[in-house]
Amino acid sequence: MFDSVRDDVRATLDEIRAAGLHKPERVIGTPQSATVEVTSGGRPGEVLNFCANNYLGLADHPDVVAAAHAALDRWGYGMASVRFICGTQEVHKELEARLSAFLGQEDTILYSSCFDANGGVFETLLGPEDAVISDALNHASIIDGIRLSKARRFRYANRDMADLEQRLKEAADGGARRKLIVTDGVFSMDGYVAPLDEICDLAERYDAMVMVDDSHAVGFVGAGGRGTPELHGVMDRVDIITGTLGKALGGASGGYVAARAEIVALLRQRSRPYLFSNTLAPVIAAASLKVIDLLESAGELRERLNANTALFRRRMTEEGFDILPGDHAIAPVMIGDAAEAGKMAELLLERGVYVIGFSYPVVPQGQARIRVQLSAAHSTEDVNRAVDAFVAARAELRG
């Protein structure tokens, strides 16, 4: 049966490679850390890791690892069930309560990933008589989640409040029953932060709800690491927060929706990814509780991350690289050409720095980049070595 399409699939793969858009997977043979060992898919050996979402360096933190070991003995390996059948343990309820308290929300519901969390919100809350107004650069999981709903769809230009207001007017004029504005807290390919205070002002003016995917912020953005709502002083004005346990919060997997109590209650009854997917592994839930303990006293880690970020951005700018402005730990180095970005990443790996070139369809055509991600686990020497490697790789690339 597949023989009839094999040649077409191979031709598509050849086109991807010819365009410089192929995304190889490198294999590492060590725990996730500031330094990892590449075993295949590139220069073998130990390299500095500047492409993980391990913002606070907690993925291999000894206290988190110890909590996971203890949880394996106490709670077992997996649940083999969904939540409403026999898939809810005390550890899951405890994690939901701790996340709610940390994020300043009334209740929280766990998912197997934030992709599933975003996939489970819109269809549950919105019908054909409703409207969702989405930032143009929102994450793919938000885009796919919106597609699952029957709500009217409006899109506004990235962080453009005048355009958002226009879309809100159109939704209101169209008689929308419910209006939901949805945005990334931090846009993952650019490191730009959404203006949540202005978004909340418009939401209140046009009687809309606000939803934020804060995956690239919770744990290290804001004075207490509570994300972009804390940064902008709107923790009590955001109705829905989605996020992940797979980035700053230990780097494993799992996601959540923290929201008004009634919204969470409805999601427990109607959200398909929650009702039809196995429960988050108890080991991850228990280790995430330890992560929250660490977050509540992680001021030093956040300060170290901020210092590393400032150093990298300053030095790269001084060296003449085109780096998108901002102060987030996502620091995109703009290359433009997809093939050149891929080659630059290969040259950096040869110099002991592990980064990835991003190109279409992950970013728009002609805007290929190397997305550098800083971590609190990096030393000052690590950051300086990375910049020096960029300078040397650029020199070789230019010949």
Phi, psi and omega in degrees: 000318183288336183306328183289342180244355185304313183297322179296318179295317179298320179297320178296317178297320178297321178296320179298315180294316182297328180277359182075022184256003181292138184246091180290153177251119177271145183253130176250147185249022182223168172298156175296127182198182177295332176236132179228164177252119176276126182254339176200162180085017179166193179300120181287150177122184184280133181222156173284134185260109179240029180225014179264160175272021185275061191302321182259002178071027185268354185299329178238023180298131184302325179291324178290317178298318179296320178296323178293318177300314181296322181293325179299319178289322185280317190248349180089182188275309183216167185266336179055031181193165173269170190297316189279352178269280176215039186249018180246118175253168178302325184294328178291317179294323179295318179295319178299319180292319180293319178297318179301313181294318182295320184269356179072031179247165186283327182203164181218145177233133183270146175231167179287342175199164174289332175302316177291323178300312178293328178288342185258355186274307194293315180298327181285320187268334190239138176243187183297341180271003185250173181224140173241132183243113193241139174296141185297336182255019179298157182299153181304327181293326175291315179301314180293322178297318178298321180299333181285341182268164177260010181291154172293140187247130176233143180233133178244152182299147187309116174060023181263103186288330176294319179291321177299317180297321179297319179292325177295320177298317180298319179295318179294316180296332178279001176080025181301132177289305177243144177234129181234118173270131180231135181212151164292144172289316173231130182277119197292335180270345184243335185077010179280146182257134179291142178279075189297327179298317178290324178297317180294323177300314180293321180299318180291325180293326184249017175055053179242156172271161180236130177236134181232127168270108187253033185300324182263029180220319185298131181111328186219349176262139184094157185302323180252012180076019184269010170095190185293329174299321176292317180305319184263002178070034183234029183302329181270000183248353177267130186272327184221128173239125171250154182193181185232153170266003189261010178237250183296334184273050173102340173075017181272254177204174182108152179218180182202159166239119175251125191199185172302147186302319182293325178295314179297319179300320179291321178300322179297333182268332192232346187284114189296317178297333177282316185287333189242014177239145178303151178298148172309135181303135183299331177300318180291318180300315182292318178295326179293328175298319176295322177301317180296322174305314182292323181298326183289351175225035187258024181303319181294321178296317179296321178295320179294319177298316180297320180294317178297318180297313181298318180296313181296313181297319180294312183293320179295322177295317178298329180277001174088016177279150177272097182245131183299140184291158178141184178228016179279157180291345168279116184235090184285126176262111188281129180247317179100291182279133184296314181297322180293322178296318178297319179294320178300317179298321178296317180295324177293320178297321177299334179263013173085020178236118184267109174222171183232138172274130180253132181218180180304139009267008180291324175232164182298156176305137178080002180239037178299150185205167168250116181271105177272134178236120181278159180221152173294341179284344178285144173268168175301320178298320178301314182296315180296322177298321180296315179298316179300323179293321176299316181298315181293319180294320178298319180298317179291322181296324181280346176071000000 
